[in-house]
């Protein structure tokens, strides 16, 4: 590896950078013809940029950067605005993972702001009186039982205290004003409410009154005020994250969980008071001439993507046509093998001895790659590591999350994937925001055939996640790409496919994000509905794949740092996100 690990106030890792040419699409790739998706235009900027999931959030972050704020300052403003304008996906009632590139010291940091299980939670949390998990997974999701201790604010505060430049209180002003005056309801929010993405939302107050006034879902184009959130953010702006984790607000959160009308939970005010965000060393691998870095456990996203790249390095991906049947076949097989290891071994490193070094060992990944043939391998089995014996713990991680990428005027980079888990989280609402249902990211059963599941529920434990913010460095140690996506467990495939598009197929960030998706989580090969990938179904079936055509609703947001110092950003056409930067010169 071309990076070193240093020990200072934070554990940190120095990494490397990007391609020497501006983004360009290969001659054999026509984005308009190849996707079947509504196109967005990538954005150039000179000094700073924000790519986020709603226009209001991107604008809030850009305003902070225009005032001379840092990427860490802008991130606080972006997440505050997403709490208001994209309540179904993330917010201060959830958690997330942060990658931060410090341009002054040329160091990459990661911050784990993942939720934790309450101290009163036990491995049987989701089991019935007969020791059985719920017959229907959705029965575990809604209500207080699924709520973990939120971590997003502590993580953002940790980053802003170290790398921020503006006063904390100023970072919430725009969102407070918009919450009081009202924001414009988006078509996406209306659509998700219409399909009743969260059945519990129709049953739990005050959420049902907020999202379904007069019994009808909020309508796109209408103005929605949220004075309760404005009040909450005023408290946090004045008192810091402590105003959330201590005192009246913490008591209200605990009370809402414990007194939920659906499945009362075990979260207590003491769980909030004791929560800490954790700085961890990134995980990185060399991929061709690049270093790709991501989050370590309890996120499975970083390791699983890096395993896939470590296997695909043994295949001529750059020589294959963009999204060709051969390329998709190799991609899905690497994903099968990586997901087999993920499901068996990855959990909270404070509770489970995760074999990170063994899983990313180059010789090990070469041996795993040798298992890939020209035919689909069927269900892959995990690799065997002598000192580790954990059972598979597969859970249906649900696809509502957000990702934003930020570059400030000094070259600092902030990439955060943030979530409340399912659309509208647990449906428990307090203080104008929704609480997460992240405890369902644990395995609902604590053991399989008498063998403990690595990702079982335990007090104070962080559930495994697929969130995967990523930064990519060139062989000179310079950052060139920052990206990530929502999408539940499919995040891993969305981000990995985008990396291949950037590094092997030389697509620019927007074209890479636009690329039609394929996923395989060690099961069915899913091809994105309504795109040109549908035409490959028969070819892949002949290779042995079980094919499903379906919606693959990513929400990728990424930024490229060009060799001339300009920025180029992309936002996913599948959602309503936007890229905003200062005008390029």
N, C-alpha and C positions, 0 to 999 in steps of 0.2 A: 504494500500500500504506500501511496506517496503522501501520507499525512502522519502527523505525530499527535500523541495525546499528552496534554499538559495538565498539571494539577495546580489550580489557583483558587481564588475565592469560589468560583464555580468549576465543576468538571467540564472540560471543553475539548473539542477536537478541531484541528485545523485541516481544511480540505482544499480541493482544487477546482478549475474553471471551464471554458466553452469554445464553440467553433470559431474559426478565424474569419468566417465569411458571413455576410448578412443573411437573414432567413430567406430562403428561396424554395420554391416547389420544384421537384424533379420534372423533367420534360414529359414523363409518362403519366403524370398525375394532373388531372383537371378537377379542382375542388368542386366546381359547379356540377360537373357530370358525375362525380364519384360519390357524392353523399346522399343526395335526395333530401337534404335538410335546408331549411331557410338559412341563408348565409348572414353572418355578421362580418363587419370589416374590422380587421386588426387596427390598433391605434399606435401611432408613433408619438413619443414625447422626448424632451431633452433633459429634464432634470428629475422629475418625480412622476410617479404613476400609482394608481390604485385600480385593481380589478376585483370587483365584488359582486355579490348576488342580487342586489337591487340598485337602481340608479341613485336612490337617496343615500344608500350606504357608501357607494363610491364617491359621491359628491361630498359627504361629510368628511371622509378621509382626505380627499383632495384639498378641501378647505383648510384642514389642519396643516398639511404639507405646504400650502401656499403661504401660511403664516410663519413658516420656518420651523414647524414641528418635525419631529423625527418619525420614522416608520413605526416605532413603538407608540408614540402619541396618536398617530393616525389610526392604529389598530384599535385602540380603546374607543375612538369615535365611531369606527366602522361597526364594531360589535354592538355598541349601544344602539345604533340605528337599525341594525338587523333585528335586534330584539323587538323593535317596534314594527318594522316594515316586512320582515320575513319571519313572523312568530312561529310558523309551522316547522322551522328548520333548526334554529339555534337561539341563543339568548343567554342572559345572565343566570337563568335557571338551569343551565347545562354545563358542559365542560368542553375541553378540547386539547389540542396539541399544537405547539408553536416551534417553528424553526426561526432562528434569528442570526443573520450574518452581520457581524460588527466590522464595518469597513475599515475603521481605524486600527484595530488590532488584527484584522484578517483572521477572525475566529468564527466558528459556527457553534452556536448554542442551541440546545433544545429545552423546552419547558413542558413538563407533564402537568396539565391542569385537568386531568381526568377525574370524574366523580369517584367517590369511595362508598363502599357499603356502610350503612350505619353500624355502630358497635353492637346494637341489639340484633343484627342480622345473623342468621345461622344457615348452615348448608341446606336445611330443609325449608328455607323461606318460601319456595314456590310449590312445595309438596302438599297434598291433601292429607286427610286423616288416615288414609291407607298407604301413605308414603309414595303416592303417584303424582307425577307432574300434571298440570292442567291438560285436558284433552285438546283444547284449542289454545294455541299460543297467544291469541289476542286476549284471552282471559287473564293472562299474566301481565299484560302491558299496561292497561289503564288503571288509574287509581293510585293511592298512596303507597302500596306495597312495592312498586317498581321504582320509586324515587331514590336516587343516590344523592350524596352530598354534592352540591354544585361546585365546580372548580374554576369556571371560566374567569371570574373576576379576580381571584387570587393569582391566576397565571398572568393575566394582563397587567395587574398591579406590579407583580414581580418584574416583568419586562419594562414597564414604564418607569419604575423607580430606578432601574439601572441605566436605561438608554433613553429615557424621555428628556425633552427640553422645555416643554410648556407646562404650566401649572395643571395638575390633575383636574381641577374644578372646571377648567375651560374646555375640556374634552367632551363634556356632556351637553353643552349649551344648545347645540343645533338640534339634538334629539329631544331634549326637554321642550324646546319651542314647538317642534313638529308634533310631539305627543299632545301638547295642549291645544294647538290649532287644528290638528288633524292631518293624517296622511292619506294619499289616494290609494284605495284598495286596488290591488293588481288583478288582472285576469287569472293568474295562476292561483292566488289565494282563494278567489271565488270558486275556481274549478275544484280545488282540493276540498273545500267545504261542501260543495255540491255532491261529491262522490263519497262523502262521509268517511274520509280517510281515517279519522279517529272516532269510532263509535262512542267512546266514553265522553267525548266532548259534548254530545247531545244530552248527556245525563248529569254532568257535573257543573254546579254553579261555582264561581261566576263566569266560567268559560262559555257556557252555552248562551248566556245572555249577551256576552261580548261579541261572540262570533256568529250567533244566530238571533239577532234582534227580531222581535215579533215572530220568532220561530222560523225565520228564513235566513239563508246564508248571506253574509256580506256580499254586496254587489260591486263588481269592478267599476271603477270610476267615481264611486262615492267617497266622501270624506269621513274618516273614522278617527275620532279622538280617543285618547287614552290618558286621562288625567291621573289615574292611579300609577301608571308607569312614570309619568312626569314627577310625581311626588317621590317615588322610590329613587329615581335617578338624582333628584336634588339631595336626598339623604346621602347617597353614595358620593356625589360630587363634593359635598361638604365634608363628609366624615371618612372618605376613603373606603376601601373594601371592608374595613372593620364595621362600617355601618350596615353591611349586608350580613356579615358572619357573627355579629354580636348584637345584643339588645333587642329592641322591639321587632325589627324586621326578621331576625333569626327566629324569634319566638313565633311570629305569624307563619313563617314557612313550616316550622315543625308542627304547629297546630293544624295547618291545612293538610299535611300528610297524615297525621295521626287520626284526624277526624274526617278523612275523605269518605264520601258517600259510597264509593266503590273501593273495596279491598284496602282498608286502613293500613298505613305503613308504620315503620319503626324508627324513622328519622327523628332525632332529638336536637334541641338547640346546641347541646354539647358537641354533637357531630360537626356542626357548622363552626363552632368556636375553635375546634381542634384541627380543622382542615389546613393543609399546607400544599402549595404547588411545589414541584420537585424539578430541579435542573438535572438533566441527564446527559451523558455523552451520546452523540449521534451514532448511528450505524452507517457505515459507508462501504461501498465496494468499487473497485475499478471495473468499468465497462468500456472496453476498447480503449480509447485515449482519454476517457472521462472518468471522473469520480462522481458517483451518485450517492447522495446522503439523505437519510430519513430518520424517522422516530424509532427508538428502541422500544422494547416491551414496557408497559402493557399494551402498546399498540402492536398489532401484528402486521400493520401496513408496511412499515419500513422493511422488516426482515423478509416478508413474503415477496415484495417487489424485487428486492435485491437478489433473492434466490432465483427468481424468474430470469433476471438479467444475467446472473452467473451461469445459468444453463443455456440461455439463448446466445451467449457469446460464442458457443461452439457451433452455431449455425449461421449461414451466410445471409442474414436478414437484409443487409444493405443491397444485396444482389437480387433480392426477390422484389417483384412488383408490390406497390403499396396495397395492403389488404388483399393480397392474392390468396388463393386457397392454400398454397404451401405455407405461406407466412402465418396465416391464421391457424393452420394445423399445428405448427411448431409452438406457436404462442400458447394454444390451449393445453398442449401436453406439458409444457413447463409450468403452467398454472396448476394443472392437476397435481403434479409432484410437490409444488410449493405449498398448496393448500393442505395436502396430506400432512406435511410437517407442521404447518400452522395449527391445524385442529388438534394435533396430539400434544404439542409441546409448549405453546406460547400462553402465558398468563402473566399475572403481576409478579415481577421479579422479587418483590419483598416476601412473597409466599411460595413461589415456585422457582426452582433453580433452572432457568431457561438456558438451553445449550446454544447460546448465540454464536460463539466462535465456531462451534462444530457445524452449525447450520449454514454459515457463510464461508466455510473453508473451501478454497478453490478446488482442491482435489475431490472433496466430497461432491461439489456441484458438477464437476466433470463426470463423476461416476453416475450421478443422477441423470445428467444429460444423455449419457449412453443408453439409458432406458427408453429414450424416445425413438420410435421408428416411423415408418411412413403410414402406419395404421394407428387409429385411436387405441390407446392402451386400456381403456376402461377405467374403473375406479383405481386410482393409485394408492399405494400404501406408504406410510411414513417410513423414513429412514430409521435405522436402529443406532442409538448411541448407548454405549455400554452402561453408563451410570444413570440413565434416565428411563423411567417406566411409568408414563402417564397415559391415561385413557383418552380417546378422542372425546371432545366435548363440543359438538356442533350446535350452534344456536342460529336462528334466522334473524341476523342483524338487519334492521329495517332501514330503508334508504332515504331518510330525511336528515340532512346535515347541510353545512355550508362550508365554503372555502373562500378565503380572500388572500391575495398577494399584494404586497406593497413594496415600492422602492422609493427612498427619500432622496433629497438633493445631495446628500453626502455619500450615497452608495450603499447605505444600510438596507437590508432586505428583511422583510417580515412575511412569513407564510404561516397561516393558521387555518387548520380545519377544526370546526366547532360544531357542536351538535346538542340537541335534546333527545336524540334517538329517533323514535317513530315520528311521523308527521303529527305535530301538536303534542309531542311528548306523552306524558302520563295523563294529560287533560286536566291535571290539577293546576289551577291558576291562583296566584296570590300576588298582590302588589302590582298588578298590571302585566305580569309575565307568566309564562308557563313553566312548570317544573318538568324535568327530564323523566324518562323511564329507563335509564341506563342500566339498572340492575338486571334487566332482561338480557343484557349482553353477557351475563354469566351463563354457564350451563345450568339449566333448570334441574338437572339431576347431578348429585355430588359424586357419584361413582358409577362405573360400568364394570360388571362382572367382578366386583370387589376391589377394583383398582381405582384410586382417586382420580378424578378429572382435574387437570391442571387449572382450568378456569371455573372451578366451583365457587359458590358463594362462601365468603368468610368475613368476619367483622373487620372493617377498616380496609378491605381489599379493593383494588381497582379492577374493574372488569376488562377483559380483553376487548380491543377495538380494532377496526380496520382502517381508521382514519390515517391518512398517509400524506401529509405535507412533505414535499421533496424539494431539494435544491441540487443542481447539477453544476459541476466545476470542470474547467478545461485543464489541460496538462500544465498550465502555468499557475494553477491555483486560484484562478479568477472565477467568480460565480457568473454563470451565463443564463440559467433558467431557474425560476421558482414557480411551483405549481402544486395543485391538489384538486380534490373533487369531493362532493358528497356521493352517496350511492350505497350505503350499507357495505356488506362484504364485497360488492362489485367495485367499490372504490379502488381496490387493489388492481383489478384488470383495467379500469379506466385510466388510471395514472400510468401503469406499466405500458399500455398501448401508446399513450401519448409520448412517453419517453422514447420508445422505439421510433415513432414517427419523427421526433425531433432529431435524434442522434443517428439513426440508420437511414431514414428516408429523406432527411434534409428538408422536412416541411417547416414552415414558419409556425409560430405559436398558434395563430388563429386556425390555420389549416390543420394542424395536428389535433386541436380541440374539436374541429368540425368532423374529423374522421369518423365514419360509422363504426359502431362498437361491436366487439365480440367478447363474450365472457364464458368462462368455464370454471366453476368453483369445485372441481373434482366431481362433476356430474354431467349434466346436459350442457351441450354447446349452444349458447344463446346468440342469435344474430339480431341486430337491431332492426326492428320493424320499420317499413317505409323507406329503407335505404337500399343501395345497390348490393349490399351484402346478401340480400335475400336470394340473389341469382347464384350464389355459391353453395346453396343448401345441398343440391344433388351431388356435387363434387365431394363435399365433406361427408355426406352419407356413405359414399363409396369408400371413403377412408375409415368408415366404422363409427362415425359420430352419430349420436342421437341429437337431432336438431330441434330447437324451439325458436320460432320467430316471435319476438316480443319487444315491448318498449324497454329501452335501456336509457333511463333518464339521468344522465350524469349532470354535473354542474361545475365543469372544469373552469378554473380561472388561473391564468398564468401570465408571467412577464419574462421577456428575454432581455438581457443586457447585451447590446450589440458591440462589436469591436470598436466602433467610433464613439462609444459612450451613450448613444441614444438608447431609448427604451422602446420595446415593441410588446404590446399586450393583447391578449385574447380573452374573450368571454364566451361561454357555451351558448350556442344557438338554441339549445333545448330548454333554456330557462330565460329569465328576464334580466340577467346580469349586464354590467356595463364596465367599460374601461375608461378612466379619466386620467389625463396627465396634463402637464403644462405644454403649450404649443412647441413642437419641434422646430429647431432653427437649422 
